Each structure stands twice: as C-alpha cells, then as structure tokens.
Amino acid sequence: MSSLNEDVDESNHIFYDPVTLLRPVSRAISMNLDQLNFVTVLLLSFGLGYWFRVQFCDASRTTRAAVTTSVGLIFTYFCYGNAIAHLFINGFGSYLLMVSVPPQHVHKSVFAFAMGYLVLIHSYRWMYQKTYCLDVTGSMMVAVGKITLLASAITDGMGRDPKALNSGQKRDAVKETVIVGPMNHYSTWSAFLELKHVPKNEKTGKPYDPTSTAMKKFEAAIAFSVVYTILGSYLPMSLTNDPSINEYNLLIWWLITVAASTVHRLPYYFAWTISDSICNISGFGYDGLADETLEPKWSRTTNVKPLLVEFGQNYKEMVDNWNIWTVAWLRRVVYERVEGPYRTLAVYVTGAAWHGLAVGYYFSFLTSALFTLSAATFRRCMRHRFLGNSMHKLMYDIFGMLVSKFAIGYIHWPFYVMHFWPSLFMYRKLLMIPHFIALFIYLYLPQIFSPQPKSKITGPNASATSVNTDRISEISQRSSSRTSAIDVSTRTALEK
C-alpha cells in the first residue's frame, strides 16, 4: 500500500463505493474524494449536533435514537456507498450471537466472529487494493470495538458473578441485549438517549451547556488541519529513508524524523478532536465535575490528548493518551479477560490484528509491547531515586520525554510503511540498538538497581490507581448531592 498522498484506487467497490457528488470539487482543489467526503461529513455533523441537542432536548428515547441512527446511516452511505453492507453483516451477525449464545460465552463468540470478519476484510483488502483510502474498514474497526465492548458488558451483567467484577465492569454491565452507540460504553449511550447523561446546573436549572468546550475542540481541530496542510508536503514521513536526508549526521537525521512523525500525527488529531467536538455539541460526553472548579468536564468521548502525546514525561503517558478509547477497549475486552503472564502481549497482538495484516503493524505493536514493559521496569527501578531533589526530578522528566519521543518515532516507522523490507530500514540504520537496550532494561536492570517495593511508593504520581479511585469517589459524592438520578462517575475508560 501507499501513502495518503497518492491517488485512491476506486476500481474495487467492495470496500469503497462513495457518493461522487463532490468529485468536481475534489478535482478542483486536488484533494482525494475519500478525504473530501470524510471532512465534509465531519463539518456537517458539528452543525447537526447542535441542532440535535436543541431540537430534541425533550424528545423520547425512541425519537432520539431514530434521528441519530438515520443521520448516521445517510452519512455512512455518503462516504462508503454499498460497502456499508459489511457494517450490517458484522452488526446483525454479532446481534444474533448475543441473543442465542449463553451470556457467559457471549464475549468470546462475538469477539471471534467480529474480529474474524474484520481480519477477513483486511486480508482481502491487502491483497487486492493497491493504494490506501478511507474506506469502510475504518468504520468496521470502530464497529468491532463497540460490538465487542458491548458483548463483554453483557457477559459481565448476565453471565458472571457480580462479586467477581471490578468497579468498572460493575458500572458498565448490561442486563439487556442491545446494540447501539458509538465507541463508548452502552450504559453511557443509554443515559444520553434517555436524557439522563447530563445533570442540571443548580444555578440555571438547565443541563450543563457544552457549547464553549465543543467550540474550543472544533477550533483546535481546524488548527491541526491547517498546520498539516501547510507542513505536510514539506515534512512527509518518507524523509526518514530519503537518501539526501540520510547523508546528515545521526542527530540531524533523527530530528527530521521526529518532526515528520509529529506532522504525520496531525490528521489523527484533527479527526479525533473534531469527532469529540461533535459528540460534545450534541450533548454527549459529560464526564463529571472538575475537582477544584466544579466546572463540567466533557472528556468521556475524548480519544486523544495531543499535548500529552507530544510532551508526555514517559512512554506510558504518551501511549495512554493516544487512541484512548482503543486502549480502553483492549483493556476491557482483552487484558481483563486473559489470565497469566501474556496479557500485555495479547493486547498488542490484538491491536495489530485489529489494524490489519500489514507486517509493519506487527513490528510496531510488538516493539511497543517491549518498550512498554521496559519503560515500566525502568520507572520502578529508577524514578524514586530522583524524587528527593526537585532539580533531579526535573532532569529525570526531561530525559523521559526525550527518550519517549525517540521511542515513538522508532515505533511509528514500520506502522507507516507497512511492508516488510521498508520496515527494516529503521532497524538496520540503528542496528536494532533500541531493542537491545529495552531488553537489557527489562531483564537485567532490576538486578542492578532494586525496584522500590510497591508498599513504599509515595507522592502524587506514584499510584495511578489510588489517585483515580480517590478522584472518582470524590467527584461522585459531589455530584450525587446535586442529582441522585444520574450516574456521573468520572472515567469509564481506563481503570488504571
């Protein structure tokens, strides 16, 4: 496959058969039709989201569900045409399994069917489609995520002992067989349809207004798009293996690679941020009240936090804030249900298969698994040694950020080029030294520098679990005093 910049192969209508109304515009502005249709739908959705929130603020659950479904189907057909048949096959096939398979086995059967169908599509697409385009497989990936997330919630609600569930599983358990909603927990989507998702502001007597937050996210998305339009042609990822760039010394070459990698992430920031703004403007995505200000948060549909991705203090922080809902899905559907020492490996292999069959995906995800384990090991062994001095702590954080930026660029390259031999370019140039360093840290660093016992870990950043648990408890108590009818637990994604 080729890059986003090449012309789209429209000869295969199995996965891409769009409405061609905007083709003259596409040719006039030299923009691929698949991208133009996609951006058009996003921009229209933002306006329709505001209309939906205002027009159907008192409508019944059935009416709100019918409107969102109808608009979604129209826009999906506009982008993919008859290729939406794959979404129906996947959806109805999974639904039949949900109503026919015993609840304790629903999550396994639906996962096998949905992922199997997606892998089948990926394999056919890989063999016959010559260039990359925004075809139906992207929506299929999201559909598989939400279907398997729902199947896991059904198993938790109807097929498992409630005493065996963790707090997140109990909160999101489903005791009815349905299939609806975005890449989010069904319990949240159901509350949205029933107008129970957003509590009322005590001062105004009306539900909290998301317009200001949605507009800020929309503006940020447009800014990402503008920056990419300006810099995309000057800093393509192909610079990494460009012969003229490789004549520079290693430091200059790597700085150019990092810059190109950053620019290449901008389209993802655009798509995810504008999608988040669309959900918010329609009244979906409420995530409790901020601790200090008690202002409403609209982060439940947030899928990326660009500043934390680009300037995170460690590799895990960067990974946790990229494609957030996919991380949450993998945690709930795979990590929490695989026993033994191979949970992390199972998560990354599933993530690679979910993306497709390109060998570069597997290089990237397996390398990311190794880096995740080694980064956690380094943190346990070294971080507490720098906490006694603020300057030492600052130097540690700067070092962590620089190493993480290096790691993301190193991991990102095979994901971009996809094919086997091009993927090896980065590894051969750096002699796979980052891999060997990561292996050394994971296997031998604990023998040189003893990890700090978990019982002795202190400080504001020491335990993500205790911090998140305290915040969830505190905000839930504050919110319950304002409205007992609405569940406003802060984060349904990552129970860290």
C-alpha positions in Angstrom: 0.0 0.0 0.0 1.0 3.6 -0.5 0.8 6.8 1.4 -2.2 9.1 1.9 -0.8 11.4 -0.8 -1.3 9.0 -3.7 -4.5 8.8 -5.8 -7.1 6.4 -4.5 -7.8 3.2 -6.3 -11.5 3.2 -6.8 -11.7 0.1 -9.1 -12.6 -2.1 -6.2 -16.1 -1.3 -4.9 -16.2 -4.0 -2.3 -14.9 -1.6 0.4 -15.2 1.8 -1.2 -18.2 2.9 -3.3 -18.8 6.5 -2.3 -21.3 9.1 -3.5 -19.4 11.1 -6.1 -21.4 14.4 -5.8 -18.2 16.2 -4.7 -15.9 14.8 -7.3 -15.7 18.1 -9.3 -14.7 19.9 -6.1 -12.2 17.2 -5.3 -10.5 17.7 -8.7 -10.6 21.5 -8.4 -8.8 21.6 -5.0 -6.6 18.5 -5.7 -8.0 16.6 -2.8 -8.8 12.9 -2.8 -12.5 12.2 -2.9 -12.4 9.9 0.1 -10.8 12.6 2.2 -13.1 15.3 1.0 -16.2 13.3 1.7 -14.9 12.4 5.2 -14.1 16.0 6.1 -17.5 17.2 4.7 -19.4 14.8 6.8 -17.5 15.9 9.9 -18.2 19.5 9.3 -21.9 18.9 8.7 -22.1 16.7 11.8 -20.9 19.5 14.0 -23.7 21.8 12.9 -26.3 18.9 13.1 -25.0 18.0 16.6 -26.0 21.5 17.9 -29.4 21.2 16.1 -30.0 17.8 17.6 -29.2 19.0 21.1 -31.6 22.0 20.9 -34.3 20.4 18.8 -34.6 17.1 20.6 -33.9 18.2 24.2 -37.3 16.9 25.3 -37.8 14.1 22.8 -38.3 10.4 23.7 -35.6 7.9 23.7 -37.0 6.2 20.6 -37.1 9.5 18.7 -33.5 10.5 19.7 -32.3 7.0 18.7 -34.1 7.1 15.4 -32.7 10.5 14.5 -29.1 9.7 15.3 -29.3 6.3 13.5 -30.9 7.9 10.4 -28.3 10.6 10.1 -25.5 8.1 10.8 -26.7 5.8 8.0 -27.0 8.7 5.5 -23.5 9.9 6.2 -22.0 6.4 6.2 -23.6 5.7 2.8 -22.3 9.1 1.5 -18.7 8.0 2.4 -18.9 4.3 1.5 -21.9 3.6 -0.7 -23.0 0.0 -0.9 -19.9 -1.0 1.1 -21.9 -0.3 4.3 -23.2 -3.9 3.8 -20.1 -5.0 5.7 -21.3 -3.0 8.7 -24.7 -4.6 8.6 -23.3 -8.1 8.3 -21.0 -7.6 11.2 -23.7 -5.9 13.3 -26.5 -8.3 12.7 -24.2 -11.4 12.9 -23.0 -10.2 16.3 -26.5 -9.4 17.4 -27.7 -13.0 16.6 -24.9 -14.3 18.7 -25.8 -12.1 21.6 -29.4 -13.3 21.7 -28.6 -17.0 21.1 -25.3 -17.8 22.9 -25.4 -18.3 26.7 -24.4 -15.0 28.4 -21.2 -16.4 29.9 -19.9 -17.1 26.4 -21.2 -14.1 24.6 -18.0 -12.1 24.8 -15.9 -14.9 23.3 -18.3 -15.8 20.5 -18.8 -12.2 19.4 -15.1 -11.4 19.6 -14.3 -14.4 17.5 -16.9 -13.5 14.9 -16.4 -9.7 14.7 -12.6 -9.9 14.8 -12.6 -12.8 12.3 -14.8 -10.9 9.9 -12.6 -7.8 10.2 -9.4 -9.8 9.6 -11.0 -11.4 6.6 -11.8 -8.0 5.2 -8.3 -6.8 6.0 -6.7 -9.8 4.2 -8.8 -9.3 1.0 -8.2 -5.6 1.0 -4.5 -6.1 1.5 -4.3 -8.5 -1.5 -6.4 -6.5 -4.0 -6.4 -2.8 -3.1 -3.3 -1.1 -4.4 -3.5 2.3 -2.6 -4.7 3.5 0.8 -8.0 5.2 1.1 -10.6 6.0 3.8 -12.8 3.0 3.0 -15.3 1.1 5.1 -12.6 -0.8 7.0 -12.0 2.2 9.3 -15.7 2.2 10.4 -15.5 -1.6 10.7 -12.7 -1.2 13.1 -14.7 1.1 15.3 -17.8 -1.1 15.0 -15.8 -4.2 16.1 -14.6 -2.2 19.1 -18.1 -1.1 20.2 -19.7 -4.5 19.5 -17.1 -6.5 21.5 -17.2 -3.9 24.3 -21.0 -4.4 24.4 -20.6 -8.2 24.4 -18.2 -8.0 27.3 -20.7 -5.8 29.2 -23.4 -8.4 28.6 -21.3 -11.2 29.9 -20.4 -9.1 33.0 -24.1 -8.2 33.6 -25.8 -11.6 32.8 -23.1 -14.3 32.8 -20.8 -13.6 35.7 -21.0 -13.4 39.5 -21.2 -9.7 40.4 -18.7 -10.4 43.2 -16.1 -11.3 40.6 -16.4 -8.0 38.7 -14.2 -4.9 39.2 -15.7 -1.5 39.7 -15.6 -0.6 36.1 -17.2 -3.8 35.0 -20.0 -3.4 37.5 -20.7 0.1 36.4 -20.9 -0.7 32.7 -22.5 -4.2 32.9 -25.5 -4.6 30.6 -28.6 -6.7 31.6 -30.4 -6.3 28.3 -29.3 -7.4 24.8 -29.0 -4.3 22.6 -26.5 -3.0 20.1 -26.3 0.7 19.6 -24.0 3.7 20.2 -20.5 5.0 19.4 -17.1 3.7 20.6 -18.3 4.0 24.2 -19.9 2.1 26.9 -23.6 1.3 26.3 -24.5 2.5 29.8 -23.3 6.0 28.8 -25.0 6.0 25.5 -28.3 4.7 27.0 -28.2 7.5 29.6 -27.7 10.0 26.7 -30.8 8.8 24.8 -32.9 8.9 28.0 -31.7 12.5 28.8 -30.0 11.3 32.0 -26.5 11.7 30.8 -26.0 15.4 31.8 -27.2 16.7 35.2 -28.8 20.1 35.6 -26.8 23.1 36.7 -28.1 24.3 40.1 -27.7 27.9 39.1 -29.6 27.8 35.8 -31.9 24.8 36.4 -30.8 23.5 32.9 -28.4 20.8 31.9 -24.8 21.9 31.7 -24.0 23.6 28.3 -21.2 22.0 26.3 -21.1 24.7 23.6 -18.0 26.5 24.8 -16.0 23.3 25.2 -17.1 22.0 21.9 -16.2 25.2 20.1 -12.7 25.1 21.6 -12.2 21.5 20.4 -13.6 22.4 17.0 -11.2 25.3 16.7 -8.3 23.1 17.7 -9.2 20.5 15.1 -9.3 23.2 12.4 -5.9 24.4 13.6 -4.5 20.8 13.3 -5.9 20.6 9.7 -4.4 24.0 8.7 -0.9 23.1 10.1 -0.9 19.8 8.4 -2.0 21.4 5.1 1.0 23.8 5.4 3.7 21.4 6.6 2.5 18.1 5.3 4.2 18.4 1.9 7.5 19.7 3.4 7.7 17.0 6.1 6.4 13.7 4.8 7.3 10.5 6.6 9.2 9.4 3.5 12.0 11.8 4.5 13.2 9.2 7.0 14.6 7.0 4.3 15.3 9.7 1.8 19.0 9.3 0.6 19.7 13.0 0.8 18.4 13.2 4.4 20.4 10.1 5.4 23.6 11.9 4.4 23.2 14.1 7.5 24.7 13.0 10.8 22.5 10.8 13.1 21.3 13.6 15.3 20.1 15.8 12.4 18.5 12.8 10.7 16.7 11.9 13.8 15.4 15.4 14.5 13.9 15.5 10.9 12.4 12.1 11.5 10.8 13.2 14.8 9.4 16.4 13.0 8.0 14.3 10.2 6.5 11.8 12.6 4.8 14.7 14.5 3.3 16.2 11.4 2.1 12.8 10.3 0.0 12.5 13.5 -1.8 15.8 12.8 -4.6 14.2 10.6 -5.3 11.8 13.5 -5.5 14.8 15.9 -7.9 16.5 13.5 -10.2 13.5 13.1 -10.4 12.6 16.7 -10.7 16.1 18.1 -13.4 17.2 15.7 -15.3 13.9 16.4 -15.0 14.7 20.1 -16.4 18.2 19.5 -19.3 16.8 17.5 -20.2 14.5 20.4 -20.0 17.3 22.9 -22.0 19.8 20.8 -24.8 17.2 20.7 -24.7 16.9 24.5 -22.8 13.7 24.7 -19.5 13.2 26.6 -20.2 14.6 30.0 -17.6 13.3 32.5 -18.4 14.8 35.9 -17.2 17.9 37.5 -13.7 19.2 37.9 -12.2 18.7 41.3 -11.1 22.3 42.0 -13.5 24.4 40.0 -16.6 22.2 39.9 -16.9 23.1 36.2 -18.4 20.4 34.0 -15.9 18.2 32.1 -16.7 16.9 28.6 -14.0 14.3 28.2 -15.8 11.0 28.0 -15.6 10.9 24.2 -12.0 12.2 24.1 -9.8 9.9 22.1 -6.5 11.8 22.1 -4.7 14.4 24.2 -2.2 15.9 21.8 -0.1 17.8 24.3 0.4 14.7 26.5 1.2 12.6 23.4 3.9 15.0 22.2 5.3 16.1 25.6 4.5 13.3 27.9 7.1 12.6 30.6 7.3 8.9 29.8 6.4 6.4 27.1 3.3 5.0 29.0 1.9 8.5 29.4 2.2 9.1 25.7 0.6 5.7 24.8 -2.2 6.1 27.3 -3.2 9.5 25.7 -3.2 8.3 22.1 -6.3 6.5 20.8 -7.7 6.5 24.3 -10.8 4.5 23.6 -9.0 1.8 21.7 -6.7 1.4 24.8 -9.8 1.2 27.0 -11.4 -1.3 24.7 -8.3 -3.5 24.6 -8.1 -3.3 28.4 -11.7 -4.3 29.0 -12.1 -6.9 26.2 -8.6 -8.5 26.2 -6.4 -7.5 29.2 -9.0 -8.1 31.9 -10.0 -11.5 30.4 -6.7 -13.0 29.6 -5.0 -14.8 32.5 -1.3 -15.4 33.0 1.8 -13.6 32.1 0.9 -12.9 28.5 -1.8 -10.2 29.0 0.3 -7.4 27.6 1.4 -9.4 24.6 -2.2 -10.4 23.9 -3.3 -6.8 24.0 -0.7 -5.7 21.4 -1.2 -8.6 19.1 -5.0 -8.0 19.1 -4.3 -4.3 18.4 -2.1 -5.2 15.4 -4.7 -7.6 14.0 -7.4 -5.0 14.5 -5.5 -2.6 12.3 -4.8 -5.1 9.5 -2.5 -7.7 8.2 0.4 -5.5 7.2 3.6 -6.8 8.7 4.6 -3.3 9.7 1.7 -3.2 12.2 3.1 -6.2 14.0 6.6 -4.8 14.0 5.2 -1.6 15.6 2.9 -3.2 18.1 5.4 -5.9 19.3 8.1 -3.3 19.6 5.7 -1.1 21.6 4.9 -4.0 23.9 8.6 -4.5 24.6 9.1 -0.7 25.2 6.0 -0.6 27.5 7.4 -3.4 29.7 10.9 -1.9 29.7 9.7 1.6 30.5 7.6 0.3 33.4 10.7 -1.6 34.7 12.9 1.5 34.4 10.3 3.6 36.2 10.1 1.1 39.1 13.8 0.8 39.4 14.9 4.4 38.9 12.2 7.1 39.4 12.1 7.0 43.2 15.8 7.8 43.3 15.2 11.2 41.8 12.3 12.4 43.9 14.3 13.8 46.7 15.5 16.8 44.7 13.4 19.0 42.5 16.2 19.6 40.0 16.9 15.9 39.8 13.2 15.2 39.3 13.1 17.8 36.5 16.1 16.3 34.8 14.5 12.8 35.1 11.3 14.1 33.5 13.1 15.8 30.6 15.1 12.7 30.0 11.9 10.6 30.0 10.2 12.9 27.5 13.2 12.9 25.1 13.5 9.1 25.2 9.8 8.7 24.7 9.9 11.0 21.6 12.7 8.8 20.3 10.7 5.7 21.0 7.5 6.9 19.3 9.5 7.8 16.1 11.2 4.4 16.2 8.0 2.5 16.6 6.0 4.6 14.2 8.1 4.0 11.1 7.0 0.3 10.4 3.4 1.3 11.0 3.7 3.9 8.3 5.5 1.9 5.6 3.6 -1.3 6.4 5.7 -3.6 4.2 8.4 -6.0 5.5 11.6 -4.7 3.9 10.9 -1.0 4.2 10.0 -1.6 7.9 13.5 -2.9 8.4 15.2 0.3 7.3 14.9 1.9 10.7 16.1 -1.2 12.5 19.1 -1.6 10.2 20.1 2.0 10.4 20.1 1.9 14.2 21.4 -1.7 14.3 18.3 -2.6 16.5 20.2 -1.0 19.4 16.9 0.4 20.9 15.6 -3.2 21.0 18.7 -4.5 22.8 18.6 -1.6 25.3 14.9 -2.3 26.1 15.6 -6.0 26.5 18.5 -5.2 28.8 16.4 -2.9 31.0 13.5 -5.4 31.2 15.7 -8.4 32.0 18.7 -7.0 34.0 18.1 -3.5 35.4 16.1 -4.9 38.4 19.2 -6.9 39.3 21.4 -3.8 39.2 19.0 -1.3 40.8 16.5 -2.9 43.0 12.9 -1.7 42.3 11.1 0.2 45.0 8.5 -2.0 46.9 5.0 -1.1 45.9 4.1 -0.6 49.5 6.6 2.2 49.9 5.6 4.2 46.8 4.6 7.7 47.7 4.0 11.0 46.1 1.3 12.5 43.9 2.2 10.5 40.8 3.2 7.2 42.5 0.0 5.3 42.2 -2.4 5.9 39.3 -4.8 3.5 40.9 -5.2 5.3 44.2 -5.3 8.7 42.6 -8.0 7.7 40.1 -10.0 5.9 42.7 -10.0 8.9 45.1 -10.9 11.3 42.3 -13.8 9.1 41.1 -15.1 8.7 44.7 -14.8 12.4 45.5 -16.5 13.6 42.3 -19.2 11.0 42.5 -20.0 12.2 46.1 -20.2 15.8 45.0 -22.4 15.0 42.0 -24.7 12.8 43.9 -25.5 15.6 46.3 -26.7 17.6 43.2 -28.7 14.9 41.4 -29.2 11.3 42.6 -30.8 10.3 39.4 -27.7 10.4 37.3 -24.5 8.3 37.5 -21.6 10.7 36.9 -18.6 8.6 37.6 -15.7 10.3 36.1 -13.9 7.9 33.8 -15.4 4.8 32.2 -12.3 4.0 30.1 -9.1 3.3 31.9 -9.2 1.7 35.4 -5.5 2.0 35.9 
